[in-house]
Amino acid sequence: MIRSELLLALAKENPELRAEDVERAVDTFFDEIAQRLADGGRVELRGFGAFSTRHREGRTGRNPRTGESVDVPEKRVPYFKPGKEMRARLNVE
C-alpha cells in the first residue's frame, strides 16, 4: 500500500472527514514517528510493532560502478520489529 491508497482507505472509512483532515492526520502520524526516532526514541504500536533506530559503524565500502574504495561514515538507521499479533497474522497456518 502506498500513501495515496492509505489516504483513500481512511477517507472511505471516515466519510465525515474532509480529505484535507485525513491527509493532515496521516502527515501528523508519520511526522511524530519520524521526530521521535530522530530524537533517539522508540515508537511502539501495540499489536503492530515497534520502530527504533540502530547504530551502524563506519566502514570502507566499494563503489559498484568504479570499484573504488569509499569511506562510509557511521550512522543511525531505522529498524522495525513486528509485534506478536502481526507475526501471527502473517504466519497463519
C-alpha positions in Angstrom: 0.0 0.0 0.0 1.3 3.4 -0.9 0.4 6.7 0.9 -2.3 7.7 -1.6 -4.0 4.3 -1.1 -3.9 4.8 2.6 -5.5 8.2 2.3 -8.2 6.8 0.2 -8.9 3.9 2.5 -9.1 6.2 5.6 -11.3 8.7 3.7 -13.7 5.8 2.7 -13.9 4.5 6.3 -14.4 8.1 7.7 -16.8 9.8 5.3 -17.5 12.6 7.9 -13.9 13.8 7.5 -12.8 16.0 4.7 -9.9 14.8 2.5 -7.7 17.6 4.0 -8.4 16.4 7.5 -7.5 12.8 6.6 -4.3 14.0 5.0 -3.3 16.2 7.9 -3.9 13.2 10.4 -1.7 10.9 8.3 1.0 13.6 8.0 1.0 14.2 11.7 1.2 10.5 12.5 4.2 9.9 10.3 5.9 13.2 11.3 5.6 12.2 15.0 7.1 8.8 14.4 10.0 10.3 12.4 10.6 13.0 15.0 10.7 10.5 17.9 13.2 8.4 16.0 15.3 11.4 15.1 15.4 12.3 18.9 16.7 8.8 19.6 13.4 7.5 20.9 11.3 4.4 20.2 7.7 4.2 19.0 5.6 1.1 19.9 2.2 0.4 18.4 0.6 -2.4 20.4 -0.4 -5.3 18.1 1.6 -3.9 15.2 5.2 -3.5 16.2 7.9 -1.1 17.3 10.1 1.4 15.4 13.5 2.2 16.7 17.0 3.1 15.3 20.2 1.1 15.3 23.7 2.3 15.1 25.9 1.3 12.2 29.6 1.6 12.5 31.6 3.4 9.8 33.2 1.1 7.2 35.0 1.0 3.9 32.7 0.3 1.1 33.2 -0.1 -2.6 31.7 2.0 -5.4 29.9 -0.7 -7.6 30.4 1.3 -10.8 34.1 2.1 -10.5 35.3 -0.5 -7.9 36.9 2.4 -6.0 37.1 2.2 -2.2 34.8 4.6 -0.4 34.6 5.5 3.3 31.0 5.1 4.6 30.5 7.1 7.8 28.8 5.8 10.9 25.1 6.4 11.0 21.8 5.5 12.6 19.3 3.5 10.6 15.6 2.9 11.2 14.6 -0.5 12.4 11.1 -2.1 12.7 10.3 -5.1 14.8 6.8 -6.6 14.2 4.7 -7.3 17.2 3.4 -10.7 18.3 0.0 -10.2 16.8 1.5 -9.0 13.5 3.7 -12.1 13.2 0.7 -14.3 14.0 -1.4 -12.7 11.2 1.5 -13.2 8.7 2.0 -16.8 9.6 -1.5 -18.2 9.6 -1.4 -22.0 9.0 
